[in-house]
């Protein structure tokens, strides 16, 4: 399993190709906003830790919101 530092060292955006084992340490309520073209979008912000570092993660796929619960490991 990779550490958060190793993934960010590659400076890639988007999904990581390497497996991460992280603990969800905090979670906000989903946010809803309207795009300039009138679309409705929801996002969820969580804090994830590998035991060394903590990062903010933004999720846009509403179906996966339920997977991100405080105290769970992904």
C-alpha positions as CSV (number, residue, x, y, z in Angstrom):
1,X,0.0,0.0,0.0
2,X,1.2,3.5,-0.9
3,X,1.3,6.4,1.5
4,X,-0.3,9.7,0.8
5,X,3.1,11.3,0.5
6,X,4.1,8.8,-2.3
7,X,1.0,9.6,-4.3
8,X,1.4,13.3,-4.0
9,X,5.1,13.1,-4.9
10,X,3.9,12.1,-8.5
11,X,1.8,15.3,-8.6
12,X,-0.9,13.6,-10.5
13,X,-4.5,14.8,-10.3
14,X,-7.5,12.5,-10.4
15,X,-7.8,9.0,-9.1
16,X,-4.6,7.3,-7.9
17,X,-3.4,4.2,-9.7
18,X,-1.8,3.0,-6.5
19,X,-3.9,1.5,-3.7
20,X,-4.2,3.6,-0.5
21,X,-5.4,2.4,2.8
22,X,-6.8,5.5,4.6
23,X,-9.0,6.2,7.6
24,X,-11.8,8.7,7.3
25,X,-11.2,11.0,10.2
26,X,-13.8,13.8,9.5
27,X,-16.8,14.3,7.2
28,X,-18.9,17.4,6.3
29,X,-22.5,17.3,5.2
30,X,-22.9,17.1,1.4
31,X,-22.9,20.5,-0.3
32,X,-25.3,21.4,-3.2
33,X,-24.6,24.1,-5.8
34,X,-25.9,25.1,-9.2
35,X,-23.5,25.4,-12.1
36,X,-23.5,28.3,-14.6
37,X,-25.5,26.2,-17.1
38,X,-28.2,25.4,-14.5
39,X,-26.9,21.9,-13.5
40,X,-27.4,20.7,-9.9
41,X,-24.2,19.2,-8.4
42,X,-23.6,17.7,-4.9
43,X,-20.1,17.2,-3.4
44,X,-18.9,15.8,-0.2
45,X,-15.6,16.8,1.6
46,X,-13.9,14.4,4.0
47,X,-10.5,14.2,5.7
48,X,-8.5,11.0,5.2
49,X,-5.4,9.9,7.0
50,X,-2.8,7.2,6.4
51,X,-1.5,7.5,9.9
52,X,1.2,10.0,8.9
53,X,-0.6,12.7,6.9
54,X,-4.1,14.0,6.5
55,X,-5.6,15.2,3.2
56,X,-8.9,16.7,2.1
57,X,-10.8,14.6,-0.4
58,X,-13.7,15.9,-2.5
59,X,-16.2,13.3,-3.8
60,X,-18.7,14.2,-6.6
61,X,-20.2,10.7,-7.1
62,X,-23.4,10.8,-4.9
63,X,-23.7,7.0,-5.1
64,X,-20.4,6.6,-3.2
65,X,-21.2,9.2,-0.4
66,X,-22.4,6.4,1.9
67,X,-19.0,4.7,1.8
68,X,-17.3,7.7,3.4
69,X,-18.3,7.5,7.1
70,X,-16.1,8.8,9.9
71,X,-14.1,6.0,11.4
72,X,-14.2,3.7,8.4
73,X,-11.1,2.5,6.5
74,X,-11.1,2.5,2.7
